[in-house]
Amino acid sequence: MSNLRTEKPNSLIDSPIVTSAEDELNRSKVAHYFADSLRELDASQGLVVGILGPWGHGKSSFINLMKEQFELEPTLTVIDFNPWMYSGSEELVNFFFNEITAELKISSNNQFAKVADWIAKYASILKPVSQLIPIAGAGLLGETVANAVQGVADTTNANLSASKLRAEISAELSKVEQPIVVVIDDIDRLSKNEIREIFKLVRLTANFPNIVYLLAFDRKIVEAALADNVISGRDYLEKIVQLSFDVPKISQPLLRTRVFSELDGIIAPVANPVLDASRWRDVYWEIIDPLFSNIRDVKRYATSCRATVQHLATEIDLVDLLAMEAIRVFRPELFHKLSDLRVELTSTRGLMSNNDDRKQKAIDRLLEESPDDIILIRALFNRVFPSALRYIENNVYGDNWLKDWRLAHRMAHVDFLNMYFDQVAPSELRAFRDSEKAFTLLTDAQALKSYLNSLKLELLEAVIEGLTTYEDRFSTEMVVPASTVLLNLIDEIPVSEQSGFFDISRPDMTVGRVVMRLLLRVEEESVREEFVSQILGQLETYSSQLHLLNLVGNRAGIGNNLVSSEFVEKAEQHFVNRLHSVPPQQPSREWDAWRIYNKVHEALNVIPLSSEQNPILLKMVLKTAKTTSRSQSLDSRFVTTEEHLAWDILTKLFGSDFEIQNAVNAIRDSLGDDELLQLADKYLSGWRPNNTFPSDSAT
């Protein structure tokens, strides 16, 4: 094993390779050979091929390499079907046939136009019947199902039976010179019911001529999902999948080469990094190496520890840092337990002094609660926290070692262990894990909403901010559900106490960053506009609607030019007219109340507010028009704060100080007195702050 080198870092994006040029595992030849072998097989009765392997073994990359070969003459038509875009049997059938139909119509100069139309008709017949298809214990199209299909077909406007349509489709597909390849990837990432739905669909359509299904999945996961009391999952799978290829596991030497390459990239920006070669070999072999099983693990480790290592590599021993980051990434539960045992891990003891029973019990409890990591913990004690060896063997380190560990910046000294844990605080780690979970739910609005609502309110902003880490993995399927949930959540996110002089964190800005990155994944402006329209229709507050329009629009310093000027103009006009005629249904949730009515004022040149309106709404206007100014003297760290109201704006919105006075009285009579209303009273009495801020500076 060599020391870390200084080279150009590899990409840390956890995504499959696309071309042979990116193939560092030398799988291109095997993938191309397997793709060529499929061309030679008889697909006249259809063919189902499985690309098998555990999560992270490179199934998607292998399929992409096969597609390279499919693009060679004679070119094969490849249709990618994303199973994450549907929910339920009927919608699955609809999505599947719609995608195939659309692809066939644009492929090969309308060669498949006729069969595409028939497939669309066939889909309309099969949608209600899809619920009847058995998952196990019956033939591909048993007599019961065939009768059901025939019965539904007789009632359709097309007046064609499913069997006749199937015959027409089969006849046309039989004329195709080259097979059509349908790729369904990531099946093992679906829920149990969704996996069963996918295979129900494949069973229903598997024997169309010249249709080759390429299914990528983990055999164990899929077999478990398909199993029932009648037939085993493996037996059922063997009835469907006629040919399979197991993606080979990456060799350990090659995996280690990738680990060192990624680490080189992480360390490269660090000025004069120091690696203790005498310790690195043992720490790597005993602690880090056993935690890697595939390339995805390597990418995950490199991505997760990059910031921590680059920030602390010159402060804390690099070997310790790399070891603890591996524990943090792959054993988060153990990591949190170690954080609570800082004293136990670093306390030294003289030869004649007695062991501390409390500390011994704490370490015993750690070992009892981590039975699968006993070997890892022992290695960690031996190589990183030698003082802790006294709890598991007769090996004692005295106080004289503390000086050496301090000079070496070792985590064996509590000062450096505290530095590490305090830089990667437990709350931040939990937020990172929560963000990771939230990312997996971005395509499911209801699940994402439920999950975020289950978190503590004070964690929400950090969790949402953490989603930006995954922006390279955002997909178009996430845009509408995720953006809708996050924008509807803004009023629930607590505004942090701004004790710092330059603290400008705001929930709407945090959400806006994520929504903007989601929308940027949509390349076509027309599609982006359609998505924005869908999101607007589902937003529950005018404040979030205006925030989205500002985010995607063309206003200097605010908008990001994500949609056309015409689209924004029309959407804003609809927004203004609706707000002017229909007041907010939940005024207490209008987190930007002054700004939405300022929009009405600017667009229609009217006075939008009066004291006769809902007191809750009026109070929200005052509340959101309040700002806090900060000042700090040169000889003091103390920050002085002063509350302001955007009085010029309020005067425009209410028309006069007299009407504001009436509004304040109405609020006080209905909701009671408080500091906000007392601040308004000061302005009404003629008071103005010494440092007047711009009238549009309310937040």
Beta strands, then each sheet from edge to edge (+ up, - down):
strand 1: 47-52
strand 2: 77-81
strand 3: 180-184
strand 4: 211-217
strand 5: 243-246
strand 6: 626-632
strand 7: 639-645
sheet 1: 2+ 3+ 4+ 1+ 5+
sheet 2: 6+ 7-
end
